[in-house]
Amino acid sequence: MPFRSFDSLYVFNVVASRMSFSLAADFLNLSKGAISYRISQLESELGFKLFYRRHTRITLTEKGERLWASSQNTIHQLEEAIENLRDDGRHSITLGTHTYFLSRWLAPRLTDFIQTHPNIAVRLEPINDLRDIHNREIDLAIFWGAGPWPDLSGKVFRKSACSPMASPALAERVAETGLAAAMKELPLLIDPIGEVAWRDWHDQAGLKFAPQVAPIQFTDGDSRVKAVIEGRGIALFDDLVEAERASGKIVRLSEIATTRHSYHLLSPPRSQTEAAPIKALWKWLYGQLGGDIPKIGT
């Protein structure tokens, strides 16, 4: 019987390269259960095991190692062929952004850009901190923060009012102890820029920033959402978690919000901001907000 599950083979490569179902799920924007199911289905079709599963760890079986080595080379060749085809009469732009923003705001809208600009290929690059913008071949980046942005040109793209949120169970505990005490006693979940946003929120709320437990840092915003749902701590979120709030998975603890941080559209010095494709993406992105479109660059 001919092999048909090439999409599952790609999932296998993502898992094998990270040795984690959870990290693969974050990268592919799927649930951990969906990843596990795809691997199980692939193993069933292949007729042999790909991973040893030991509690929270996974390791490749001997056949899994051999398949990974072969498929890596094949997928790499296929990606190169696709890039060569894309370069044939097409322009390519690399847009860096947080996976949190990508999955919750950008991805659902990108089809419109692809349809209206069929000759511009957009390559999406996950980023976590400013070093990613400088060290990778990125033309434009949507980055959350307050600035300043050393060696980068940028404009505010989308406002982001962030307030503390928690699971329903933790919210009950906060109601019992009081918000001020909870901010000291419960873990605060932070992003790659550190405690800056939490300090801003405490200032806005008139509270002293004095956590008694070490904050837990997450490089990925969607992982932080999952951690909040699991009751692992309190995090600052904006309106992009409205689906989780509407379903009751997370609860807003206070109406007080910090507004110093926003999503900014940034470009590194090497970016050819005068190039028509980059201008087109810049204009389209701001057009999605329905407001004024600022001039690109400085």
N, C-alpha and C positions, 0 to 999 in steps of 0.2 A: 504494500500500500504506500503511495507516495506521501511524503511529509508535507503537511499543509499549514502547520501552526507557526508561521514565521513571526507573527506578532508576539506570540508567547516566547519565542526564542529571543526577541529583543528584550522583553521583560527579564528573562533569565540573565542576560548580559548585564543589565542594570543591577540586579540583585548580586550577581557574582562579583562585580567590580566594587561593590560597597560592603559585601558580606553582611547585609542587614535587610530584612524585609521592610522595616520601618523607614530606613533612609531611602530605599527604592520607592516606597509608597509616596514619600514626600516629593521626590524628584519627578515622578510620573503623575502626581496629583491624583492618586488612587488611594483607596483604603488599604490597610495592611491585610485585611481579610481577602480583598480582591487579588492582591499580589500572591498570597499564599494559595488561593484557588487556581490562579493561572499556572503557577509552578506545579501544583499537583496534577492538573490536567495535562501539562506538557510531559511530566514524568510518566503518566499513564499512556500517552501516545507513543513515547519513546520506548517504553518497556523497561526502563531502569531508573534508579534513583539518581538525582543530581546533587542533593544536599543531605548531610547528616544533621538532624535537628536535635540539639542538646540544650534544653531549657531555653535560655535567652540567646544562645550562640548557634550559629550555623557554620558548617564547613563543607567544602566541595568533596564529593566522592571522587574516586579515581576517574570514572567515566565523565563525571561532571567537569573535572579539570581538563580532560582531553577535548570535550565538546566546547568548553569556553575558549580554549586556545584556538580552535578551528573557527568558531563563529566570530570571535573578535576580528580576526583577519578578514573574514568575508564581509562583515558589517562595515569595517573601515573602508574596504574597497568600494562597497556600495555607496557609502557616504561621499567618497571622493568623486565617484561617477556622477552622483546627483549634483554636487557642487559644480562640476564642470559643465553639466547641462544647464544649470541655473545661470552660469556666467555667460552662456551663449545668448547674447542680445538682451540680457537682463541686468539690472542694478541690484546690488545687495547691501543692506544696512544691518548693522548689529545694534540691537537695542538691549541695554542692560536694565534689569529691574529686580526687585524683591519677588520671590515666588508668591508671597502673600498677596502683593498687589497684582501680579500677573494673573493668578487664578481667580481673584475676586473682582477685578475691574477690567483689566486689559484684554485677557483672552476672549471673553464673550463678545468684544467689540472688534477684534482684529479681522474677522471675516469681511467687514465693511471695507477696511483698508485694502485688503487683497483684491476685492472685487472692483474697487474704484482705481486701483493702481496695479494692474496685472503685470507690469514690467518691473516692479520693485519687490524683491524678495527680502523679507524681514527675518533675521536670525535673532532669536531671543537668548540672552545670556543671563543666567541667575547671578545676582551679586548680593553681597552682604555688607561690605564696607567700602570706603573710598578707595582703598588700595586696589580693589577689583576693577574700578573704572580706569585707573592709571595703568594697571598691569595687563589688562586684556584689550583685545582689538575691538573697542566699543566706540560707536559713533555718537550715540545719545544714551543717556541713562535717566531713569526715573528713580530718584533716591529720596528716602524719608529722613528728615532731620531739620535742624534749625540753622545749620551753617556755623561758621563760614566754610567756604569751599575752596581750599588752597589750589591754585593752578587750574581751576575749572570755571567755565562760564555757565551761568544758569539763571533761571527764573522760577518763581513759585509756580507750580503747576496745579496742584489741588490742595485745598485746605484740609487739615486733619485735626479735628477736635477729639482728644483722647481722654477717656474717663476710666476709672478702675472697674474691672469686671471679674466675676468669679463664678464657680459652679453654684447651683442652687443650695447644695449642702454647706459649702463654705459661706454663702451669703447668709444663711441662718445663723452660723457661728458669729459672723460679723455683727448681725443684728443683736445678738446676746451680749457680746463684749464691747460693742461700740466701734466706730470706724477708726478712731485714733489708736485704740489699743490693738486692733486687728492689723493695722499697718506696721506695727512693731513686732507682733507675735507671729504673723503668717509670712511665708516666703513670698517675696516680690519677684515676679518673673520679668527679666529685662532682655533687651535686644542687643545687637552688636555694638551700639554706641554707648552702652553702659547704663549708668544710673541717672543720666542727665534728665531724661523725661520724667522720671519719678521724682527727682528733686524739684523740678519745675512744678509738678502737680502738688507736692507738699506745700510749696510756697503759695500756690494759688489757693489751697485749702486752709492756709494759716496753721499748718502743722509742722512740727519739727521732724526732719528726716533722720530717724534713729532706729533703723531695723535691728532687731535682736538676733535675727538669723540671716545667714549670708544669702544674698539674692542669687537666683538661678538664671543663668544666661542662655539664650537660645539664638542661634544664628538664623533660624528660619521662622518667619511669623506664623505660618500654618502649624508648625510644631508647637508654638506657644499657645495657639488656640486649642489644640488637642490637649495640652497639659492643663489648661484652665478647665476644660470640660471634665477631665479626669480628677479634678480637685487638688491639683498639686501646688496651687498658689494663686495669687492675684496678679493680673496683668492690665496694662493700659491698652485699650483698643479704640478704634474710631468706628465710623458707621459701616465699614466693610464687613463687620461681623453681624450685621442685622439679621441674616438668616439664622444664625445660632441663637440670637436673642429672641427672635420670633418663635422659634421652636422650643424655647425654654431651657436650652442646654447651658446657657450662661446668663448671668444676671448683672445688671449695672448696679454698682454699690453706691454711687454718688452722681449727682447731676453736675458736680464741679468738674470742669475739663481744662486741660492744658492746651493752649492753641498756638504755642510758640513753634511747634514742629509742623511741617507741611511736606507734601510730596513736591520735589523740585525736579525740573527737567534740566539736566546738566550735559555739558559737552566738554571733553578733554581738549587740550591745545591741538592735538594732531587731527581732530575731527574736521572734515571738509564741510563746514557749516554752510558755505556758499553753494555747495553742490545741490542740484535740483532735487534728487531723491531725498536727501536729508531735510531740505526745506519742506518737501511734501509731507513727510512723516510728522515733522514739527507742527505744521499747519493742521494736519488731520487730528493729531492728539489734542490740541487746544480746541479744535472744532467740536470734539466729543463733549466738551464741557459747556458749550453754548455761549461762551463769553468772548471777550476781546482776545485777539491773537497777538501776543507781543512779538517784537522783532527778535529773530534768532541771533545768538552770540551775545557779545558784550553790549 
